[in-house]
């Protein structure tokens, strides 16, 4: 009897831009694993039925916008970062029930470290969705103690404020069109790729001179990136976060634990990085 090939997928909507398949394929080749990894476009309202339709050939799923909260709800067990953020971007399906993980937090921490940012105090997060929760936890892990969240709707910041209270720090919400903004050490753009920020608001956000870390990748220049470019300030885009969170996902899919390194992990990461760069 022929054994079925182990399957993995990345789900989201939109999903065509995702570079996760090439990253994961490179990792499993380097590890000598004949696993498949594909994209699937899944709308939020279809998440439960799509998940329920999977057979036991599926080992796990990577989850992206806008499904991270749905994946959290579908998880029976969750790691500490997922529990804290209320967002799951990785589902391990090898047990009786789905296990949820948040590797976005570690992806942001790892990417910032690669950019030379290992200590922070004052941070502004633009956006208040699921990725913003991961950004909040990530920057507090490297010392940030003053967090400002710029959002169109003030009530959207409530969830981030609750997380801040659990972490023992105060999270301040400000309107996206706030006329005066305090200087910060770093701005993190946690908006989906299609989000548009008016030029006047974007330029105001860029005026502080701090670097921009934008989680978006592969969808062209965002309005915030354009504002930072006009201001002549440093920009870091989401490819680094994508790489570092994917390494943690591979650890989960292979060994079940994001804290346990892969065998010959340096070689695996090198292969993943080369695939991301198109080598």
RODO-2510 file (C-alpha; in nm, 4 decimals, decimal comma):
residues 279
     n   res          X          Y          Z
     1     x     0,0000     0,0000     0,0000
     2     x     0,1391     0,3403    -0,1037
     3     x     0,1728     0,5881     0,1806
     4     x     0,0060     0,9230     0,1193
     5     x     0,2256     1,2297     0,0963
     6     x     0,2270     1,4556     0,3997
     7     x     0,0458     1,7795     0,3212
     8     x     0,0754     2,1357     0,4533
     9     x    -0,0922     2,4549     0,3343
    10     x    -0,1082     2,8283     0,3961
    11     x    -0,4593     2,9756     0,4195
    12     x    -0,5712     3,3354     0,3824
    13     x    -0,7695     3,5792     0,1712
    14     x    -0,6007     3,7066    -0,0412
    15     x    -0,3317     3,4389    -0,0637
    16     x    -0,1846     3,4618    -0,4152
    17     x     0,1009     3,6856    -0,2964
    18     x     0,2145     3,4465    -0,0217
    19     x     0,5752     3,3375    -0,0416
    20     x     0,5320     3,0781     0,2311
    21     x     0,5219     2,7859    -0,0171
    22     x     0,8717     2,8594    -0,1482
    23     x     1,0085     2,9080     0,2039
    24     x     0,8623     2,5862     0,3381
    25     x     0,9477     2,3850     0,0266
    26     x     1,3115     2,4930     0,0637
    27     x     1,3123     2,3882     0,4281
    28     x     1,1709     2,0415     0,3658
    29     x     1,4103     1,9808     0,0764
    30     x     1,7008     2,0713     0,3034
    31     x     1,5623     1,8321     0,5668
    32     x     1,5119     1,5519     0,3143
    33     x     1,1339     1,5436     0,3689
    34     x     0,9002     1,4751     0,0758
    35     x     0,6220     1,7023     0,2037
    36     x     0,3937     1,9220    -0,0059
    37     x     0,3052     2,2801     0,0885
    38     x     0,0429     2,4727    -0,1083
    39     x    -0,1770     2,7845    -0,0934
    40     x    -0,5509     2,7870    -0,0364
    41     x    -0,7750     3,0920    -0,0488
    42     x    -1,0184     3,0655     0,2423
    43     x    -1,2729     3,3305     0,3415
    44     x    -1,3386     3,3788     0,7127
    45     x    -1,6891     3,2355     0,6946
    46     x    -1,5544     2,9200     0,5252
    47     x    -1,2758     2,8518     0,7743
    48     x    -1,4609     2,5980     0,9904
    49     x    -1,5982     2,3936     0,7015
    50     x    -1,2638     2,3918     0,5195
    51     x    -1,0829     2,2810     0,8341
    52     x    -1,3390     2,0083     0,8946
    53     x    -1,2934     1,8745     0,5409
    54     x    -0,9216     1,7937     0,5815
    55     x    -0,8109     1,4312     0,5941
    56     x    -0,5273     1,2844     0,7974
    57     x    -0,2712     1,3532     0,5241
    58     x    -0,2641     1,7125     0,6540
    59     x     0,0054     1,7727     0,9132
    60     x    -0,0526     2,1440     0,9647
    61     x    -0,1561     2,4848     0,8364
    62     x     0,0002     2,8277     0,8217
    63     x    -0,2637     3,0957     0,8784
    64     x    -0,2556     3,4522     0,7519
    65     x    -0,4945     3,7488     0,7233
    66     x    -0,7867     3,7478     0,8009
    67     x    -0,8056     3,4052     0,9644
    68     x    -0,5861     3,4270     1,2748
    69     x    -0,8734     3,4807     1,5172
    70     x    -1,0738     3,1984     1,3570
    71     x    -0,7710     2,9697     1,3935
    72     x    -0,7433     3,0718     1,7585
    73     x    -1,1056     2,9729     1,8124
    74     x    -1,0473     2,6388     1,6375
    75     x    -0,7445     2,5507     1,8529
    76     x    -0,7993     2,3223     2,1488
    77     x    -0,4521     2,3832     2,2949
    78     x    -0,2462     2,7005     2,2412
    79     x     0,1051     2,8176     2,3183
    80     x     0,1634     3,1113     2,5538
    81     x     0,2053     3,3694     2,2771
    82     x    -0,1164     3,2598     2,1074
    83     x    -0,3025     3,2634     2,4374
    84     x    -0,1804     3,6143     2,5121
    85     x    -0,2504     3,7628     2,1688
    86     x    -0,5724     3,5781     2,0832
    87     x    -0,4197     3,5096     1,7403
    88     x    -0,3022     3,1803     1,5907
    89     x    -0,0982     3,1682     1,2701
    90     x     0,0043     2,8004     1,2928
    91     x    -0,2136     2,4942     1,3397
    92     x    -0,0592     2,1541     1,4121
    93     x    -0,2997     1,8785     1,3148
    94     x    -0,1090     1,5676     1,4239
    95     x    -0,3005     1,5185     1,7494
    96     x    -0,6629     1,4381     1,8213
    97     x    -0,7473     1,8116     1,8182
    98     x    -0,5772     2,1141     1,6552
    99     x    -0,2951     2,2811     1,8481
   100     x    -0,2495     2,6531     1,7896
   101     x     0,0704     2,8585     1,7952
   102     x     0,1644     3,2182     1,7322
   103     x     0,4997     3,2404     1,5535
   104     x     0,4410     3,6009     1,4403
   105     x     0,5690     3,7273     1,7756
   106     x     0,8957     3,5369     1,7420
   107     x     0,9144     3,6346     1,3760
   108     x     0,9004     4,0043     1,4648
   109     x     1,1561     3,9654     1,7455
   110     x     1,3933     3,7737     1,5169
   111     x     1,3547     4,0162     1,2286
   112     x     1,4091     4,3214     1,4484
   113     x     1,7232     4,1612     1,5920
   114     x     1,8518     4,1031     1,2388
   115     x     1,7935     4,4751     1,1740
   116     x     2,0027     4,5556     1,4828
   117     x     1,6998     4,6483     1,6957
   118     x     1,7301     4,4549     2,0216
   119     x     1,6212     4,7206     2,2728
   120     x     1,3240     4,9573     2,2596
   121     x     1,1382     5,1901     2,4915
   122     x     0,8818     5,3893     2,2943
   123     x     0,6963     5,2259     2,0050
   124     x     0,4032     5,3277     1,7862
   125     x     0,1920     5,0553     1,6242
   126     x    -0,0248     5,1563     1,3288
   127     x    -0,3318     4,9329     1,3126
   128     x    -0,5183     4,7359     1,5759
   129     x    -0,5865     4,3945     1,4231
   130     x    -0,4478     4,0474     1,4910
   131     x    -0,0968     4,1315     1,3676
   132     x    -0,0898     4,4384     1,5920
   133     x    -0,1401     4,2141     1,8952
   134     x     0,1662     4,0121     1,7946
   135     x     0,3652     4,3318     1,7399
   136     x     0,2660     4,4536     2,0864
   137     x     0,3833     4,1342     2,2562
   138     x     0,7026     4,1249     2,0473
   139     x     0,8186     4,4760     2,1355
   140     x     0,7440     4,4260     2,5041
   141     x     0,9614     4,1142     2,4947
   142     x     1,2546     4,3372     2,3961
   143     x     1,1885     4,6045     2,6557
   144     x     0,9357     4,8531     2,5185
   145     x     0,7420     5,0164     2,8007
   146     x     0,5502     5,2910     2,6210
   147     x     0,3186     5,1719     2,3445
   148     x     0,1022     5,3972     2,1331
   149     x    -0,1513     5,2530     1,8896
   150     x    -0,2712     5,4680     1,6000
   151     x    -0,6027     5,3423     1,4624
   152     x    -0,8981     5,4782     1,2682
   153     x    -1,1438     5,3579     1,5339
   154     x    -1,0522     5,4289     1,8985
   155     x    -1,2648     5,1357     2,0183
   156     x    -1,0450     4,8956     1,8157
   157     x    -0,7588     4,9561     2,0602
   158     x    -0,9491     4,8034     2,3544
   159     x    -0,8150     4,4518     2,2925
   160     x    -0,4569     4,5778     2,2763
   161     x    -0,5116     4,7773     2,5926
   162     x    -0,6276     4,4592     2,7674
   163     x    -0,3130     4,2761     2,6576
   164     x    -0,1055     4,5661     2,7858
   165     x    -0,2702     4,5404     3,1258
   166     x    -0,1891     4,1698     3,1394
   167     x     0,1719     4,2570     3,0579
   168     x     0,1824     4,5289     3,3219
   169     x     0,2125     4,8275     3,0897
   170     x    -0,0119     5,0994     2,9565
   171     x    -0,1191     5,1051     2,5923
   172     x    -0,2373     5,4422     2,4603
   173     x    -0,4709     5,4714     2,1630
   174     x    -0,4614     5,7741     1,9332
   175     x    -0,6577     5,8564     1,6177
   176     x    -0,4764     5,7866     1,2923
   177     x    -0,5241     6,1551     1,2087
   178     x    -0,3795     6,2755     1,5425
   179     x    -0,2441     6,6284     1,4715
   180     x     0,0564     6,5961     1,7026
   181     x     0,2459     6,2777     1,7782
   182     x     0,5170     6,2130     2,0344
   183     x     0,8563     6,0864     1,9093
   184     x     0,9120     5,7100     1,9262
   185     x     1,2045     5,4709     1,8753
   186     x     1,0217     5,2593     1,6164
   187     x     0,6966     5,2583     1,4205
   188     x     0,5443     4,9224     1,3332
   189     x     0,2897     4,9160     1,0511
   190     x     0,0544     4,6251     1,1239
   191     x    -0,1952     4,7005     0,8485
   192     x    -0,2996     4,4564     0,5735
   193     x    -0,1390     4,5152     0,2356
   194     x    -0,4433     4,6744     0,0773
   195     x    -0,4907     4,9330     0,3518
   196     x    -0,4515     5,2944     0,2410
   197     x    -0,3443     5,5746     0,4727
   198     x    -0,3980     5,9317     0,3531
   199     x    -0,0753     6,1070     0,2563
   200     x    -0,1222     6,3771     0,5192
   201     x    -0,1614     6,1155     0,7949
   202     x     0,1225     5,9021     0,6619
   203     x     0,3596     6,1996     0,6421
   204     x     0,2686     6,2999     0,9956
   205     x     0,3463     5,9492     1,1203
   206     x     0,6789     5,9552     0,9359
   207     x     0,7817     6,2959     1,0677
   208     x     0,9298     6,1600     1,3914
   209     x     1,2275     6,0131     1,2080
   210     x     1,2164     5,6689     1,3681
   211     x     1,2602     5,3598     1,1487
   212     x     0,9513     5,1920     1,0038
   213     x     0,8985     4,8179     1,0383
   214     x     0,6189     4,7217     0,7982
   215     x     0,4833     4,3678     0,8190
   216     x     0,3642     4,3822     0,4552
   217     x     0,5667     4,2172     0,1785
   218     x     0,5172     4,1289    -0,1860
   219     x     0,2324     4,3737    -0,2527
   220     x     0,4208     4,6809    -0,3713
   221     x     0,4986     4,9933    -0,1747
   222     x     0,2472     5,0804     0,0936
   223     x     0,1356     5,4374     0,1645
   224     x     0,3337     5,4356     0,4882
   225     x     0,6489     5,3091     0,3166
   226     x     0,6107     5,5882     0,0588
   227     x     0,5839     5,8470     0,3372
   228     x     0,8970     5,7167     0,5086
   229     x     1,0770     5,7233     0,1731
   230     x     0,9723     6,0856     0,1183
   231     x     1,1054     6,1696     0,4627
   232     x     1,4349     5,9905     0,3981
   233     x     1,3944     5,7541     0,6919
   234     x     1,4823     5,3870     0,7253
   235     x     1,2326     5,1176     0,6194
   236     x     1,2296     4,7473     0,7067
   237     x     0,9730     4,5370     0,5191
   238     x     0,8020     4,2126     0,6132
   239     x     1,0270     3,9572     0,4409
   240     x     1,2420     3,9219     0,7536
   241     x     0,9399     3,8593     0,9727
   242     x     0,8121     3,6089     0,7160
   243     x     1,1419     3,4179     0,7255
   244     x     1,1798     3,4072     1,1018
   245     x     0,8204     3,3123     1,1748
   246     x     0,8417     3,0421     0,9054
   247     x     1,1466     2,8881     1,0725
   248     x     0,9430     2,8538     1,3915
   249     x     0,6562     2,7028     1,1909
   250     x     0,8888     2,4445     1,0384
   251     x     1,0067     2,3534     1,3886
   252     x     0,6434     2,3002     1,4873
   253     x     0,5512     2,0959     1,1804
   254     x     0,8627     1,8791     1,2113
   255     x     0,9025     1,8386     1,5858
   256     x     0,5953     1,9908     1,7484
   257     x     0,7829     2,2582     1,9461
   258     x     0,8850     2,6088     1,8261
   259     x     1,1576     2,6233     2,0921
   260     x     1,3459     2,3154     1,9676
   261     x     1,5876     2,3888     1,6799
   262     x     1,5883     2,1771     1,3662
   263     x     1,8767     1,9462     1,2885
   264     x     2,1381     2,1455     1,0965
   265     x     1,9149     2,4504     1,1328
   266     x     2,1771     2,6884     0,9940
   267     x     2,1685     2,5055     0,6601
   268     x     1,7878     2,4955     0,6602
   269     x     1,7578     2,8689     0,7309
   270     x     2,0145     2,9424     0,4630
   271     x     1,8082     2,7475     0,2091
   272     x     1,4933     2,9308     0,3156
   273     x     1,6617     3,2698     0,2899
   274     x     1,7962     3,1899    -0,0574
   275     x     1,4468     3,0910    -0,1731
   276     x     1,3073     3,4188    -0,0403
   277     x     1,5706     3,6161    -0,2297
   278     x     1,4971     3,4243    -0,5489
   279     x     1,8395     3,2598    -0,5719
***
